[in-house]
Amino acid sequence: MDDKKRAILAEIPRLRRYARALLHDREAADDLVQDSLERALSRLDSWRSGGSPQRWLLTIMHNLFIDHKRRMVRHREVRPLSQDVADSIVSPPTQFESVVSREVFEALQAIAPERREALLLVAVEGFTYAEAASVLGIPTGTVMSRIARAREELRASLDDAARRRTIRVVEK
Amino acid sequence: MTNREFSESDIHLALDGEMPVEERSAFERWLEIHPDMQARSHRFATDRDRLCETLAGILDESVPPRLSGVPLVPEEGVKGPPRFFWRALAAVAILIVGGLGGFIAGRVHWGVPLSGETVADRAIAAHVLYAAEKRHVVEVGADQKDHLVDWLSKSIGVHLITPDFSGAGFELMGGRLLPSAHRPAAQFMYQNRSGARVSLYVVGDPGSRETSFHLLEEDGARAFYWLDNGRGYAVAGAVSENTLLTLANLAYTQLAFSETK
């Protein structure tokens, strides 16, 4: 039991990275991690020993993330501004993120959530298509097509951001 | 060795380590004789590296105690809406106190901003209706901007400006007067070079309370909306959340400044 818990806790940094890439907002991302950890610890039996704790945990996180998205759409709930964006309205940009890394986070948010997940699992977490497919509960071929589109969208957003940055520099 | 034909999707297979080893050298040769595909492959690899570098720093952050201290056996299973759902809602209050506190000091009212959602709902409905128009998108065009602003300001009883969205690539097309829940509302329509349209919706709403930004999504469009200084605002469009947020930020800062005049 303790071994399992230790293995789970050792995954926290990577879970936080995945959640932050999904949601950008730091507090919301850590909430998602905490919800995932609590759900995981209440269902330790569903983790087959020997299996990768990361894949098991990310599957849990994926399901919570999807539940969340679905609830938002169904109930037409309003979503407030993420804190960092809110800060940017009334105060100078915080030093936590450089302009360049902010561009990456914003470009990620511009990718549809299901494609964002596929890209992150493979390109950042290093999963194979088959592993990503099992986390997301979709066919392997779908993983590939989602990644291809996600890459196009990421590239377009980053190009856009670079162009805007250039315009700003020129205007100065 | 392999003689199979390669295509663009192989770029992804190669990049993601999904291409069989025996095909790799043939693929490399294929890239060499297809410079456009090589450039594409290179660009995707660069993007991936940038993505990984940006996210790598998160691994080195110290783990917040609330995560490292998650109990081994929780008292109850996780029930109801997840925590981060509530947190997202609570962020509204945090924003009012922390974010806008200095800006609207002394004018904060507590309560449920019900009318904000109505403003957003009307803004989206009006946007969906008029943005789809080919010839009658606006009632008064941007070529008569002074007249437009004067007319709408008088009609809705609010000193208006047309925020400048050109930094985000959107130019004013014009505007129109609309009915909205027993009071008049103004709509300014903007368009970018690729033809995407967004609109700013303003209603004078004396009974309302200040709120932070909220997002409402429906009918394939979305709106960021906020109430400020007795006015309700919404920026609506079928564009990405980020684009819309950029525009809402521009509108917010420019309108807030104009209100002080």
Interface residues (C-beta under 8 A of the other chain):
Chain A: M1 K5 L9 I12 P13 R14 R16 R17 R20 A21 L23 D25 E27 A28 A29 D30 D31 L32 V33 Q34 D35 L37 E38 R39 L41 S42 L64 D67 H68 R71 V73 R76 E77 V78 R79 P80 L81 S82 Q83 V85 A86 D87 S88 I89 V90 V100 S101 V104 F105 E106 L108 Q109 A110 V122 A123 V124 T128 Y129 M144 I147 A148 R151 L154 R155 S157 L158 R164 I167
Chain B: E8 S9 H12 L13 L15 D16 G17 E18 R43 F44 D47 R48 R50 L51 C52 T54 L55 A56 G57 I58 L59 D60 E61 V63 P64 R66 L67 S68 V70 P71 L72 V73 P74 G77 V78 P81 P82 R83 F84 F85 R87 A88 L89 A91 V92 I94 L95 G99 L100 G102 F103 E117 A120 G167 A168 S212 F213 H214 L215 L216 E217 E218 F224 S240 E241 N242 L245 N249 Y252 T253
